[in-house]
Amino acid sequence: MTSQPEQLLEDNLVKQLQSLGYGFIALKDDNDLNTNLKAQLEKHNQITLTDKEFAKVLSKPFTGAIKRIKSSASWKPLPKTS
């Protein structure tokens, strides 16, 4: 088994993920991280979260957080895209 420097391993992983259609997102700080998290939750759950609803997501353990918040919030589904 050959070994390779960690940076080379990471670079190759990024290239492989990009070839599969994943995009690279630079996250400079916590705000960028939270903005991306909110966007991904909305995209994959086909919903729009208000700031108050997203604050609830951040304040609860992630296991089942969306289901708990969904049951107590008014949700606006995102339009379907083709």
C-alpha positions in Angstrom: 0.0 0.0 0.0 1.4 3.4 -1.0 1.1 6.5 1.2 0.6 10.0 0.0 0.7 13.4 1.7 -2.5 14.4 3.4 -2.9 17.5 1.1 -2.6 15.4 -2.0 -5.3 13.0 -0.6 -7.6 16.0 0.1 -7.0 17.5 -3.3 -7.8 14.2 -5.0 -11.0 13.8 -3.0 -12.1 17.3 -3.9 -11.5 16.6 -7.6 -13.4 13.3 -7.4 -16.4 15.0 -5.7 -16.4 17.8 -8.2 -16.4 15.2 -11.1 -19.5 13.8 -9.5 -21.2 17.2 -9.6 -20.5 18.5 -6.2 -19.5 22.1 -5.8 -16.8 23.6 -3.7 -18.0 26.2 -1.1 -15.5 28.3 0.8 -16.7 28.9 4.3 -14.8 31.7 6.0 -16.7 31.9 9.3 -19.7 30.7 11.3 -22.0 33.0 9.4 -21.0 31.4 6.1 -21.5 27.9 7.6 -24.9 28.7 9.0 -26.0 30.3 5.7 -25.0 27.2 3.8 -26.6 24.9 6.3 -29.9 26.8 6.0 -29.7 26.7 2.2 -29.0 22.9 2.2 -31.8 22.2 4.7 -34.3 24.2 2.6 -33.2 22.6 -0.6 -33.3 19.0 0.5 -36.5 19.4 2.5 -38.2 21.6 -0.1 -39.1 24.2 2.5 -38.4 27.8 3.4 -37.2 28.5 6.9 -37.8 31.8 8.6 -35.0 33.2 10.7 -36.9 32.2 13.8 -37.4 28.6 12.5 -33.8 28.3 11.6 -32.8 29.5 15.1 -34.8 26.6 16.5 -32.9 24.2 14.3 -29.6 25.5 15.6 -30.8 25.3 19.2 -31.8 21.7 19.1 -29.9 18.4 18.5 -30.1 17.6 14.8 -31.7 14.2 15.2 -35.3 14.8 14.3 -35.0 18.6 14.6 -36.7 19.3 11.3 -39.6 17.1 12.1 -40.1 18.7 15.5 -39.9 22.2 14.1 -42.1 21.3 11.1 -44.9 20.1 13.5 -44.9 23.5 15.3 -44.3 25.9 12.4 -46.0 27.1 9.3 -44.0 25.9 6.3 -43.9 27.3 2.8 -42.8 24.7 0.3 -40.2 25.8 -2.2 -41.4 25.7 -5.9 -40.3 22.5 -7.6 -37.5 22.8 -10.1 -36.9 20.5 -13.0 
